[in-house]
């Protein structure tokens, strides 16, 4: 199984970025994004089920939108109105639909929000 993430970078406060993740090698129940800021624990950002049900961290509601293409096994995170506190390494996550509790992680992509 491979999760290939892309789209991180440096953006000014108030700007936008889009993260994409392509998963291959299996089928997945939930897909989503987590992030980890320096000195902090990894936290959930947003997830989406294969049926399209979404879940967001309170801190990103109204600013981030997660979407999924089941046919392509891709998940996208559109991040708008970015704040400095959104700065973190973002990780793509996919939960196996075949083995209960099995999580796959992509390599992180850095998002830096700074003027």
C-alpha positions in Angstrom: 0.0 0.0 0.0 1.3 3.4 -0.9 -0.1 6.9 0.0 1.5 9.7 -2.1 0.8 13.1 -0.7 1.5 16.4 -2.4 0.6 20.1 -2.2 2.3 21.5 0.8 4.3 24.8 0.9 4.6 28.3 2.2 1.6 30.6 2.2 0.8 33.9 3.8 -1.9 34.2 6.4 -5.3 34.3 4.8 -4.1 32.3 1.8 -5.0 28.9 0.5 -3.4 25.6 -0.2 -4.6 22.3 -1.6 -3.3 19.0 -0.4 -3.8 15.8 -2.4 -3.2 12.2 -1.5 -3.3 9.2 -3.9 -3.7 5.8 -2.3 -3.0 2.5 -4.0 -2.7 -1.2 -3.2 -5.9 -1.8 -1.3 -9.4 -0.5 -0.6 -10.0 1.9 2.2 -12.9 2.7 4.5 -12.0 6.1 5.8 -9.4 8.5 4.4 -8.2 11.8 5.8 -5.6 14.2 7.0 -3.8 14.6 10.3 -1.2 17.2 11.3 1.6 17.5 13.7 3.0 20.9 14.8 6.5 21.1 16.5 6.3 20.0 20.1 2.7 18.8 19.7 0.9 15.5 19.2 -0.5 14.5 15.9 -4.1 15.6 15.6 -7.0 14.9 13.3 -7.7 17.6 10.7 -10.5 16.0 8.6 -11.7 12.6 7.5 -14.1 11.3 5.0 -15.8 7.9 4.7 -16.2 6.0 1.5 -19.9 7.1 1.6 -18.9 10.8 1.8 -19.5 11.5 5.4 -17.0 14.1 6.6 -15.6 15.0 10.0 -13.6 18.1 10.9 -11.6 19.4 13.8 -13.3 22.4 15.3 -10.3 24.5 14.6 -10.7 24.1 10.8 -14.5 24.0 10.4 -15.6 26.5 7.8 -12.1 26.9 6.4 -11.1 23.5 5.2 -12.9 21.2 2.9 -12.1 17.5 2.5 -13.2 15.6 -0.6 -12.7 12.1 -1.9 -12.8 10.3 -5.3 -13.4 6.7 -4.6 -12.8 5.6 -8.2 -9.3 7.1 -8.0 -8.6 6.4 -4.3 -7.7 10.1 -3.8 -8.5 12.5 -1.0 -8.1 16.2 -1.2 -7.9 18.9 1.5 -8.7 22.4 0.4 -7.4 24.8 3.0 -8.7 28.4 2.9 -8.2 31.3 5.3 -5.0 29.8 6.6 -3.7 30.9 9.9 -0.2 30.7 11.4 -1.5 28.1 13.8 -2.2 25.8 10.8 1.5 25.4 10.4 2.4 21.8 10.7 3.4 18.6 8.9 0.3 17.2 7.3 -0.1 13.4 7.0 -2.5 11.5 4.7 -4.2 8.6 6.4 -6.2 5.7 5.0 -8.0 3.0 7.0 -8.1 -0.4 5.6 -11.5 -1.7 4.5 -10.2 -5.3 4.7 -8.4 -5.5 8.0 -10.1 -3.9 11.0 -8.1 -1.2 12.7 -5.3 -1.2 10.1 -4.1 2.4 9.3 -1.8 3.5 6.6 0.1 6.7 6.6 1.8 8.8 3.9 4.9 10.7 4.3 4.2 14.1 5.7 4.0 17.3 3.7 5.0 20.6 5.3 2.5 23.5 5.4 3.9 26.8 6.7 1.7 29.8 7.1 3.8 32.9 7.7 4.2 36.4 6.5 
